[in-house]
Amino acid sequence: MGAGEIGSGHSVTALYEIIPAGEGDTGDDGGLKYQTVGDLVDSTELLTISLRYKAPNGSKSTLLSYPVESGSYSPVLSEDLSFAAAVAEFGMVLRDSENRGNADYDTVLALAEPCIHRDTDGYRKEFLRLVEMAKEQ
């Protein structure tokens, strides 16, 4: 993922597909932490999240890195993560992305529909309506 700027007081959600070490083409090693070409590294970490920030009016960035341990993994998605994944999947379906796998409008709806019961502002229901409209085209 490329660098981007996020203004003070704003937030962003980044979704990543995690491909376990040894599965799939890694191409250039890109500074891999959890494997070397052909060899897996013995670790309890799933991944490391790294970000940089600058203080307001600052010129030097500070690096923060946080390892995510394998014990924190849960195969059950939270409602918010499931809905965010549905939105990302919808974008890939609309763009006919080569990375969409078997995603289609029905899989988007299957991810998003269970997430609308806490929809206090109506945005999630509106998203479902947009997916249905796109599906009808």
C-alpha positions as CSV (number, residue, x, y, z in Angstrom):
1,M,0.0,0.0,0.0
2,G,1.4,3.4,-0.9
3,A,1.8,6.3,1.4
4,G,-0.9,8.8,1.9
5,E,-1.7,11.7,4.1
6,I,-4.5,11.6,6.7
7,G,-5.4,14.9,8.3
8,S,-5.5,15.5,12.0
9,G,-8.7,14.1,13.5
10,H,-9.4,11.9,10.6
11,S,-9.3,8.1,10.3
12,V,-8.8,5.5,7.7
13,T,-9.6,1.8,7.4
14,A,-7.1,-0.4,5.4
15,L,-8.0,-3.9,4.4
16,Y,-5.3,-6.4,3.4
17,E,-5.5,-9.9,2.1
18,I,-3.0,-12.0,4.0
19,I,-1.4,-14.8,2.0
20,P,0.4,-17.2,4.3
21,A,4.1,-17.6,3.9
22,G,4.9,-20.2,1.3
23,E,1.6,-19.8,-0.6
24,G,1.4,-17.7,-3.7
25,D,3.9,-15.8,-5.7
26,T,5.8,-13.2,-3.7
27,G,7.8,-12.0,-6.6
28,D,10.5,-9.6,-5.3
29,D,11.2,-10.3,-1.6
30,G,10.3,-6.6,-0.8
31,G,12.0,-6.9,2.6
32,L,9.9,-9.8,3.8
33,K,10.1,-10.3,7.5
34,Y,8.4,-13.7,7.9
35,Q,10.1,-15.6,5.2
36,T,13.2,-15.7,3.1
37,V,13.1,-17.1,-0.4
38,G,12.1,-20.7,0.0
39,D,12.4,-20.8,3.8
40,L,9.7,-20.0,6.4
41,V,10.7,-18.2,9.6
42,D,9.5,-19.7,12.9
43,S,7.4,-16.9,14.5
44,T,4.2,-16.5,16.5
45,E,3.6,-13.2,14.6
46,L,1.0,-13.1,11.8
47,L,2.1,-9.7,10.5
48,T,3.5,-6.3,11.5
49,I,1.6,-3.1,11.1
50,S,3.9,-0.1,10.5
51,L,3.0,3.5,10.1
52,R,4.7,6.9,10.1
53,Y,3.5,10.2,11.4
54,K,4.7,13.7,11.6
55,A,3.8,16.1,14.4
56,P,1.9,19.2,13.4
57,N,4.3,21.5,11.7
58,G,7.0,18.9,12.0
59,S,9.4,17.9,9.3
60,K,10.7,14.5,10.6
61,S,8.4,11.4,10.6
62,T,8.4,8.9,13.3
63,L,8.0,5.2,12.6
64,L,5.7,3.0,14.7
65,S,5.6,-0.8,14.3
66,Y,3.2,-3.2,16.0
67,P,3.5,-7.0,15.6
68,V,0.2,-8.9,15.5
69,E,0.4,-12.2,17.3
70,S,-1.2,-15.4,15.9
71,G,-3.2,-15.7,19.1
72,S,-5.2,-12.6,18.3
73,Y,-6.6,-14.3,15.1
74,S,-10.3,-15.1,15.1
75,P,-12.1,-16.7,12.1
76,V,-15.3,-14.9,13.0
77,L,-15.5,-11.3,11.6
78,S,-16.9,-8.5,13.7
79,E,-19.9,-6.8,12.2
80,D,-18.0,-3.7,11.3
81,L,-15.2,-5.6,9.6
82,S,-17.6,-7.8,7.7
83,F,-19.4,-4.7,6.4
84,A,-16.1,-3.0,5.5
85,A,-15.1,-6.2,3.6
86,A,-18.4,-6.1,1.8
87,V,-17.8,-2.5,0.7
88,A,-14.3,-3.4,-0.5
89,E,-15.6,-6.4,-2.3
90,F,-18.2,-4.3,-4.0
91,G,-15.6,-2.0,-5.3
92,M,-13.6,-4.9,-6.8
93,V,-16.8,-6.3,-8.4
94,L,-17.6,-2.9,-9.9
95,R,-14.1,-2.5,-11.3
96,D,-14.0,-6.1,-12.5
97,S,-10.8,-6.4,-10.6
98,E,-8.5,-9.3,-11.4
99,N,-8.1,-9.7,-7.6
100,R,-11.8,-10.2,-6.9
101,G,-11.6,-14.0,-6.9
102,N,-15.2,-15.4,-7.0
103,A,-16.7,-12.2,-5.6
104,D,-20.0,-11.1,-7.2
105,Y,-23.0,-9.0,-6.2
106,D,-24.5,-12.0,-4.3
107,T,-21.4,-12.5,-2.2
108,V,-21.3,-8.8,-1.4
109,L,-24.9,-9.0,-0.2
110,A,-24.2,-12.1,1.8
111,L,-21.5,-10.3,3.7
112,A,-23.4,-7.0,4.2
113,E,-27.0,-8.1,4.9
114,P,-26.3,-9.5,8.4
115,C,-24.7,-6.2,9.4
116,I,-27.7,-3.8,9.1
117,H,-29.4,-4.3,12.4
118,R,-27.2,-1.7,14.1
119,D,-27.6,0.8,11.2
120,T,-28.7,3.9,13.1
121,D,-28.1,6.3,10.2
122,G,-29.4,4.1,7.4
123,Y,-26.1,4.1,5.5
124,R,-25.8,0.3,5.5
125,K,-29.3,-0.1,4.2
126,E,-28.5,2.4,1.5
127,F,-25.4,0.4,0.6
128,L,-27.5,-2.7,0.2
129,R,-29.9,-0.7,-2.1
130,L,-26.9,0.4,-4.2
131,V,-25.6,-3.2,-4.5
132,E,-29.1,-4.4,-5.6
133,M,-29.3,-1.6,-8.2
134,A,-25.9,-2.5,-9.6
135,K,-26.9,-6.2,-9.7
136,E,-30.0,-5.3,-11.8
137,Q,-27.9,-3.5,-14.4
